[in-house]
Amino acid sequence: MPRWTRRHKRLLKRVGIVAAIATIVFLLYCTKLFRDITVLMSQTPETRPSVIYSDLFTLKTGALYADTFLTERLADLKIAVSDTEVGVRWKNLQPEYPEAVLPADSPLRLPANAIVSVVLKDERVDSIFVDGQPRDAIALEPTPIARLAGAETAIRDYQPIDAIPTRLVQAIIAIEDQRFLEHHGFDPRSVARAIWVNLKSQSLAQGGSTLTQQLVKNLLSTRQKTMWRKLKELVLALLIEVRYSKEQILEKYLNEIYFGQIGALEVHGVAEAARYFFNKPLERLTNAEMALIAGVIRGPAHYSPYKNRARSLDRKDTVLRKMSELGLISKRELKAALAETLVFAPPLAGVNKAPYFVDYVKAQILDELGGGISAGDLSNAGLRVYTTLDLPLQRRADTAVEKTVTELEARYKVARPLRLEGLLVAADPPTGFVRALVGGRSYGETTFNRVLNMKRHVGSAFKPFAYLAAFLKGADSRGQPYSQAYMVDDEPWAHEYDGKKWSPKNYEKAYRGHITLREAFANSINIPMARIAMDVGVPSIADLARKLGIASPMLSVPSLTLGAVDLSAVELLQAYTVFANRGERVDLTTVRAVIDASGKTLARFQPQPASVVEAKHIDVLNDLLRAVTREGTAKIMPGLGYAKAAYGKTGTTNFYRDSWFAGFSQGLAAVTWAGFDELKVPDEDDEKAIRKFKPPAQLTGASAALPMWARFFRDARPSKHQLEDLSADPSLEKERIDRHGGCRATAATPPESTFEALFLPGTVPSCP
């Protein structure tokens, strides 16, 4: 035998051995892969992120139109508005109302595709028509504001095959793998056809992968495009077809297929796709909607209706025509589906529209529900949380904090590492619903939530509690009635208690002599307040503060009455909503209802008003709060852009560390704060350190917190009209008083030396 033949045989033998080893290695590798993918096939992962919604909005006849932000709210719902000669008009699409917030039989609900017309007159909502029929009020559905998903990167809502509409299954098979029921995991005819179609159209109009191959790709979670990956997918597809039935493969595929991104989250499965694109459960999808979902599969980014609406709709029509061609839908159904106008759900981006507010919502749910829900459940259990947030107001609150703090930093030339910060929290007093909450100037820079996690001295913003306690007591130790005309000395003074001496100082370091209680309150003068508070008693003042909603510990020391107590902004707001409600307390909340993935209501929060102080006493106090904005420390408010009737109180703490303004106007209450997160101040007993200390900025309630509050209310209540001042108890007496002597004014008293005030019965001073 020729020599080269023996060499050839040896070579062939070696090649055979190598091939056999390679085959064994490959089979072992495939066995491992198959074992791994068998585990994946047997799992039914279900990760549903929880969604946080804003509150619904009720539009009523008689409302000041500019204050409704109607067009902005409709834009958030992706509803186009057209102007008419007398108002505005829109088609309401397909609203989704939570029954836990708005019962199914509520007359406020709007039907799908309703034509709504709003007629305006004198800047007010004069009338509302729904499909030509008059309504007193209507409700707009809530808007999604955030999506929680914990540490997960993908979301799925696993559905059994019999829960997925047959028509949707047919649409996907028709456009993705017509021969799915015939092939065994690989379809050469489909590959050849795809190559031909793509070459002819010079695009990726058609793919050659079978549904089984696509399933393998999703289970392996790989996006690599290599020949080795393709070979691996092909082998595994063939093995899966041997091991599993077509129904099992189809069920897994329909729950695993990728449909796009929500921020950093991947959307998988047809159930999530229905929510993602149309905010609907699977059973409510129309033929056209199912066709669009099927069409997106080929290229979730390429055919996304949010990125390329025209391309997506063309693809939908292609799917419908293919279904008609295969006899899956009738000609009549095809015509109707092609003519249908699809209504897409607002794209819920990964960006949280109100991050500080959402943090507070999560904290409240975990606190209120106790052990009934965990932090993990809150993020990944598919909860729907309906909150009290008013999205247009939230945007204006964000702007008010950011712009005001930036301006203050520039004015005072604050330099790092010191950081000037701010917060704002606003609520609807009658319901206790928190409408906006900003815990800092920028969530991107710092997630520390000053509304949720910070307590500070509130300064003179605490004084209304002490004055109200005086009105409730009725008279001082001498029998002199407490009233706005009550005369008190403003001069150096000290109070001894428990062997100690307390010597409060006025902010201005000056004294006014014998003045009225009204002047002391409006101008936030400390010594008159301290004198009255010591007569009323610190325990009485603390007890009243607790009734109004102050939950933080309060030491029974004289300085408490001047605001030397650490409170949260929400506590302060809670108390001031009692003033706005004329004595009724309604506990504040950011949550209206929590619904689980099955639709069961886990919690519902409803206002529970309780009277804690008689209205007549609150009315006298509110008259003083109004004086603050007319003639006192907040009289610059009109110059800051807000000239409507407002009631409130400034607060400034020692060394200008914190500045506050708390108040209410036009049916809304709010608290603002501006100050420093980290500012080391000297001990109040260290006189040497106090003399050396130079504050980086002289932040006062009037110069820092008030501008933030005024900016917010200017933008939150933009209508030129204003609501009437608060009503007063009919038993109260109104008198004009000589501010210098605290007596009734006479015809000879100069007008500039008088003030008009409310008095409890029997407390108008009788002077000789």
Number of C-alpha atoms within 10 A of each C-alpha: 5 6 7 8 10 11 11 11 11 11 12 12 12 12 12 12 12 12 12 12 12 12 12 12 12 13 13 12 13 16 14 12 17 20 12 13 17 15 10 15 19 10 10 15 13 17 19 24 26 23 21 25 23 24 24 22 19 13 20 20 18 15 16 24 23 17 17 22 16 17 16 14 20 17 12 16 21 16 17 14 18 12 11 12 7 12 18 17 19 19 17 21 19 17 18 16 17 18 14 19 18 15 12 12 8 11 13 18 19 22 14 12 13 17 17 21 24 22 18 21 13 9 17 19 20 19 19 24 18 19 14 11 10 13 16 14 17 20 18 21 23 26 23 25 21 22 27 22 23 14 10 15 14 18 24 24 21 22 19 12 18 9 12 17 14 10 17 24 17 19 26 23 19 21 22 23 19 17 16 18 12 9 16 17 24 22 16 12 11 19 16 12 14 18 15 13 16 14 12 10 10 9 9 13 15 18 18 19 21 25 24 27 23 21 25 24 22 16 17 14 9 10 9 10 8 9 9 10 14 15 11 18 23 21 18 22 24 16 17 24 17 12 13 13 10 18 12 16 18 20 19 24 24 23 25 25 21 26 25 20 20 18 13 13 19 15 25 25 21 28 22 24 26 20 15 20 22 21 21 16 13 21 12 13 18 15 20 24 23 25 28 28 26 26 26 23 19 18 15 18 16 14 25 23 18 14 12 12 12 13 13 23 22 15 22 25 19 17 24 29 21 18 22 19 13 13 10 17 19 13 13 9 15 20 13 13 21 18 11 13 11 16 14 18 18 18 16 19 16 15 13 17 18 20 20 22 26 22 17 19 22 18 13 16 21 15 12 13 12 10 8 11 15 14 13 12 17 23 21 22 21 25 25 22 27 26 28 27 31 23 26 18 22 23 18 18 27 21 18 27 28 19 13 23 26 16 12 20 15 11 10 12 11 15 11 7 7 12 14 23 23 29 28 30 24 33 28 21 27 20 19 25 25 25 26 26 32 29 29 26 23 17 14 8 8 10 14 16 19 21 25 20 11 14 16 19 23 29 25 26 26 24 25 25 25 27 25 21 24 23 23 17 15 17 17 15 8 7 8 13 20 25 26 30 29 21 24 19 19 22 15 14 14 14 13 10 10 6 5 8 10 14 14 19 17 15 14 8 7 12 16 12 13 15 20 24 24 25 25 21 25 23 17 25 22 20 24 26 24 26 18 20 24 15 14 22 18 21 15 17 23 21 14 19 23 16 15 27 22 20 13 14 11 18 13 14 15 22 17 23 27 27 22 20 20 16 20 21 27 24 20 23 28 26 24 29 31 28 28 26 21 26 23 22 28 25 21 21 22 26 26 20 21 22 20 17 14 8 14 11 15 15 17 13 16 16 15 12 16 12 15 15 19 13 18 21 23 23 24 25 26 23 19 26 26 25 26 26 24 19 13 22 23 27 18 20 21 15 10 15 15 20 17 20 17 24 27 28 32 32 26 30 23 16 20 19 24 26 31 32 30 31 27 27 20 18 14 19 29 30 29 31 33 29 27 19 16 11 15 11 15 16 10 10 8 9 11 10 13 14 9 9 13 12 14 17 18 17 23 25 29 22 19 26 30 31 26 30 31 24 21 28 27 19 19 21 22 17 15 10 15 14 11 9 13 18 8 18 16 7 10 18 16 13 17 18 24 21 23 15 17 26 21 19 20 12 6 6 13 10 13 8 12 19 19 16 20 24 25 21 11 11 20 24 20 9 8 4
